[in-house]
Amino acid sequence: MRTYIFLAAVLLCLMPDKADAQGTEINSRDLRGEVVYQDDEVVFRQLDEHTWIGNGHRVYNESLYLVEGNDHAILIDAGTVIPGLDKIVAKITSKPVTMMLTHAHGDHVGGVGSFPEVYLNAGDMPLVPNNMRNYKGHIKYLYDGEVIDLGGREIEVIFTPGHTAGSATFFDKSKHYGFSGDAFGSTNLLVFTNLSTEMYTAERIENYMKKNDIHFLFPGHYNGDNLETP
């Protein structure tokens, strides 16, 4: 019983402060923007001039994010089932796109097959044989603290283990937001490692967000009003 009480307390402490979020009008409105592409498996909306969100329909709005700079773009996550994802994002951006993953669960890797290479944290490699078993491209590793220069826009990678051993979050410090996948999963914490890892990660990211003035995180299952806030 004591373990369950502790777990409930942890979850309550780590959930976003809804009242504060609504007070700043962050969580009280849909930030997904206007639709720019739609088919049976995914809909893309424009978040800002150089950022788009895709939502799949298979696993509770599984989300993918197209992040564009002056020279390059990255696609963060790949949904559950999205055939021809490379051709879809080519309709949205003319920049070359590199595929990157927050983690390797099946509802975030479904469209990787159309990309010649994919980046992820090496900690999630044990998930690859089951969830990416048909992937024929090259798997490359992300590194904690590395900065991805897209040309006039930099994205910093911070490892956020807890949901999976190799979860990663991508931060755009100049725009004061990030993309967390399921590391901080849409107000719910699904922990597949252990609570001590999750607590350490939450503390680290809280400090990072305060230090770098990060206002919120776009989660891996974004429905328009469930941003993750400090």
N, C-alpha and C positions, 0 to 999 in steps of 0.2 A: 504493500500500500504506500509506503514511504517513497518508493521509487516512482510510482505513478504521480504522486503529488509533486515531486520534484520536477518530473517531466512536464507536467501542466504549467508549473511556475516558469520553467525555462521558455516554453512556447509563448506564454503571455508576455514575458519580458522582451522577447525578440520580435514580436509582431509589431507592425508599424503603428505609430500613434495616429489613429484615424482622426481624432478631433483636431490635432495640430495640422494634419495634412489637409483637411477640409478648410481649416481656417486660412491656409495659404493658397487655397484653390488649386492644389496640385492633384489631389485625388477626387475632387468633386466634379471633374469634367473629363470628357473623352478626348485624349490627346492624340488619337490615332490619325486624324485628318481625313482628307478626301481619298477615295478609291482611285488608284492609278492602273491597277490590273486585277482581273478576277477570272477564275475558272472553277471547275468542280472541286479542286483540292486546296486552293489557296487564294486569299485576297490580300493584295498589297495596298497600303495606305501611306500617304506622305506625312511624316512627323515634322520635318522642317525642310529647308531648301535642299539639303544633301543627305537626308536620312529617311529611310522607309521601313515600315514594319509589315511583315507578312504574317497572316494567321492561317494555320491549317484548321481542318474541321474534324479531325479524328480523335484528338485527345485534349479536350478542353482548351481550345484556342492556342494550341502549341504555336510558339512565336519564333520568328526569325527576323533578323535586322540587317538591312543593307545600308552600309555606312560608307559614304563617298568623300574622297578628297579631290584635290586638283589633278592628281596623276593616277591614283589607284583607288580601288574600293575593296572592302571586305564584306563577306556575308557571314553573319554570326548565326549559326545553327541552320538546320535544313528540314525541319518538320518531320512528319511521320511517313507520308506517301506523297511525293511531289515529283512526278516524272518531268524531265526536261527543265529542271530548275535553272540550269545555266542559261538556257534560251529565254526563260522568263525574266531573269534579272537583267539580261542584255537588252530587253525592251525598256527597262527603266533607266539604266546608266550605260553610257558608252565607254566607261573606264574598265580596264581589266579587273576582274573580280577574283579574290582569293577566298577559299572556303575555310572557315574557322569554327571550332566547336566550343561551347561552354562545358559540355560533358558528352559522354557517349551513350546515353540512353536512347532507346529506339524511337521515341517521339521527338528526337532532336537531330537524328542522323539520316532520315529517310530519303533525302534528296541529294546526298553526297555523291551518288554514283555518276553524275554527269560532270563532275569536276576532276581534273587530272591529279590534284593533290589536296590534302586536307591537313589542317593543323589542329592539334589537341595537346592537352597535358598528358605526359607519359603515364601519370598515375591512373588514367582510365584505359590503358591498353588491355587489361584483363577483360573489359567489356566488349572489345572489338570483335573477337571471334564469334560471338553470338549476334551482336547488333549491327555489325558492319561486315559480315562474313562474305558478302558478294562484292565488296568494294575492291576494284582492280587497280586503283591509283596508288600514289605514294602517300604514306602517312608521315608527317613531320611533326616535330615537337614545339610547343610553346614553352617559354621560360618566364618564370616569375619576375616581374619588374621590367620586362622588355617593352620597348616602345615601338609601335608600328607607325611609320611615317607614310601617310597617304598623300602627302603633298599639300602643305598648308593646313593639315589636320593630323594630330597625333593621338593615337589610342594606346593606352597603357594596359598591360595584362597583369592582373594580380591573381594569384592562386587562392581559391576559396574552398578548400576541401570541407566535406561534411555531408552534403547530399551524395556526392561520390568522392572517391579518393582524389580524383583529378579534376574536380570542378574548377573553372576559371571565370573571372569576371573581367569585362572590358570597360575601361573608363575613358571618357572624353572630358578631361579636366577643363578645357576651355569653354565647353558648353554646360558644365556642371552636372553631368549625368553619366550613367553607365548602363551596362547590359549584364545582368547577373545570371541568366539561365535559371536553373532551379536551386542555385546555392542559397538564395533567399526567395523561396518559391511561391510568389503570389499570395503572401500572408500566411502560408503554411510551410512548415519545415518538415520535409521528408528526409530523415536522416538514415543513410545506408552505411555510415561508418560508425561513429560513436558520439555521444554527447559532448565529451571533452574536446574533441576536434571541432565540433560545431560551435562550442562556446568560444574557443580560441579564435576561430575565423570571424565570428560575429564581433568580438572585441577588436580584432585587428581592422576590420572593415569600417566599424564605427569610427575609430580613430582616423583612418585614412579619409573617410568622408568629411570629417570635421576639419582636418588639416588642409584638404584640397577644395573645400567649399562645394562638395558634391551634394546636390539638392535631392536627388532621387535616383533609383535604379529601375530600368525597364526589365521586368521579370520574364521568365521563360514561358509563361502562360498569361499573357497580358490581354485583358478584356476591355481596356479603355479607362478603368477607374481604380485599378489596383496596383499603382506604382509602389515600390518599396522605398520608404523614407527612413532617415536615421531614428 
